[in-house]
Amino acid sequence: MKNSSPKPSSTKKKILITIGLGLGCLALDLAASWYDVTCNDSRLVAPMDTAYVFTVKDLPMICSLALTCLYIFWLLALIVRTSVRNQKNVRQTQTTRKISPKLGLMGFLGFLGFLGFFTYAQNKDIHPFMFFTFFGFFGFFYEGKLSNTLMDERFRENARKAQFTALKISFSIVVAAFVILGQVAIGGNLEYNLIAAMIVVFLALALLLFLGEYLLYRYDHK
């Protein structure tokens, strides 16, 4: 019977293509933003006081944002498809899914969250802070180390213990942060408290994703 699983070289190629497309979209967005600031009076970068009226100079920014949205939807569809396929394989083989530890490099996308401080100062946009969640992708490194591991009773117990510990730590951080933020106003502005709370939630989610895989790896190799 032929093995239907993709070859390692093919999987690596797909990963490189996915990362390359993401970096390409980021480069196009930065280039379009630079063009809008220097050649289009920052019409689409800074908030406009008047109603929007389309001009030809808006096309670079509109096209780059459209391509970025298409990439995000494609990436989400790819993640869902891969997850369903991996779950089916896990049920059939009773082994952990096989992924490359190099996927942990996607965790560096979390640094894009720092762009939120720039966009907030420019146009009060706080959406880039969501990228802090990508720090959790560093956990793929440890999950990759456990690829094709037999999920016996000991392994399942370690997995439950790791997830519970990660959840307890992340939840404690969120609660402590909210208690502190509820007592003081950062810079005398409650809006800063809201932003800080949002950042804490995203970072706590990233910690939950990373810590669950890291602790499972430590428990399994203890």
N, C-alpha and C positions, 0 to 999 in steps of 0.2 A: 504494500500500500504506500502510495506516495505521501510525503509529508506536505500538508497544505499550508504550514506556517511559513511566513516570509523569510527569505534568506537574510542573514545578518547584514550583508553588504547593501541589500535593497532597503532594509529598515534604516540603516545609517544614512543612506542617500535621501530618504524621505524626510528624516529629521533635519538634515542640513538644508534641504529645500524649504522646509517650514520655517526654520530660523532665518534663512536668507530672505524669504518673502517678508517676514516681520520687520527685519532690519531695513529692507527696501522701503516698506511703507513708512517707517519712522523717518528715514532720510527724505522721502518725498514730502512728508508733513513739515519737517523742519525747513526744507527748501521753499515750500509754498508759503510758510509763515514769513520767511525772510523776504520773499518777493512781495508779499502783501504789505509788509512794513515799509520797505524801501520804494516800491513802485505803485502802491495802491492806497497810500495814506492810512494804512492799518485799518481798513474798512471792516475786515472780518476778524482781525485779531483783537482790537480794542472795541469796546461797546460803542455803538452808533447812537447819536442823539435823535436821529430822524428815522423814518421808516425805510426799510431796505429796498433798494432799487438795483436790479441786476445790471452789471456791466461786464464787458468782455474780460476785463482784468481780474474778475472774480473767478474765472474758470480754473486757474491752477489750484487754488485753495479748495474749490468745490470738488474737483476731480480727485485730489489727493485724499480728501476726507471720505469720498465715496469709495475709493479703493481700500482705504483703511477699514471702513465698515464691512465691506465684502470679505476682507481678510479675516476679520473678527468672527463673522458668521461662519465662514469656511472652517476656521480653527475650532469653533465650538462644535460644529457638525463632525469634524474629525475626532475630537475628544470623545464625543458621545459614541461614535461608531467603534472606536478603539476600546472604549470601556465595555461596551456590550459584547464585543468579540472576546475580550480578555475574561470577562465573567463567565461566559459560556465555556471557555477552555479550562477555567479554574474548577468549575463544577464537574467537568468530565474527567480531569486528571487528578484532582485533589492536590494540586501543587500551586504555588504562587505564580502570578503572571510573570512573564519574561520581558523585562525592559532593560534598556541600557543605562548604566549609572551616569552616563554623560548627559542624560536628560536633566540631571541636577543643575547643569549650567543655566537652565532656564530661570533658576532662582535669581540670577543677576538682573532679570527684568524688574525685580522689585525696586532697584535703584531709580527706576523711572518715576516712582512715587514722589521723589524729591522735586520733580517738575511742578508738583502742586503748589509749592511755595511761590514759584515764579508766576504761574497762571493766576493764582489768587491775588497776587499783588497787581497783576496787569488788568484782569477783567472779572475778578471774584469767582473764577472757575475752580472748583474743588474736586472735579472728577479724577484728575491724575493721582490723587491720593489712594485710589483703589488699587493702583499697581503695587502698593506695599504688600498686598496679599501674595504676590508672586514669590516673595521670599520663602514661602512654604514649599515651593518647588525644589528647594535644596534637598528636601526629603526624598526625591526621586533617586538621589545617589545611593542612599541606604536601602531603598526598596529594590534598586537594581542589584545590589549586593546579595539580596535574598531571592533572586530570581530562581524559579524552578525548585523551590524548597518544598519538601513534603509537609503538608499541613496536618500533622498528627495532633493528638490531644494536647501535648506539651506546647506545641507551636501556637495552637488556638488560645490556650490559656495565657501565654505570653502576649499575644496580640490584644486580648481583652484587657490585660493589665496595663499595657502600653497606652492604649487608647483612653482608658480611664484616668491614668496619671496625667496624660497630655491635656485632657479635657479639664481636669481639676486645676491644673496650673494656669491654663489659659483663662478659665472662668474666674479664678481668684484675681488675676491681673486686671481683668475688665472691671470687676466689682471694686477693687481697691482704687483704680483710676477714677471711676465714677463717683466714689465717695469723696475723693480729694477734689475733683472738679466741681462737685456740688457745694463745696465750702468756700472756694475762692474764685474770683474772676480774673483770668489771665489778662494782664495789661488793662484791667478795668473794662474789658469788652467781653460780653458773654458769647459773642460770635466766635471768638478765639477758643472758648471752652468747647463749643460744638465741633470745631475743626479738630481740636485735640482729642475729643471723644471718638470722632470718626477714625482718626489715625490709630488710636489705641485698639479699636475694634478690628481694623484691618490687620494690624500687626499681631494681635492675639489670634486671629484666624490663621495667619501664616505660621505662628508658633505651634498651633494645634496640628496643622498639616505636617510640619517638619518633625516635631517632637514625637508624634505617634510612630513615625517610621524609624527615627533614631533610637528610641527606647526599645522598640521591637528588635532592632539589630543588636543592641547591647544585651538584651535579655537572651536572645537566641545564641549568642556567642559567649555567654557568661560561663 
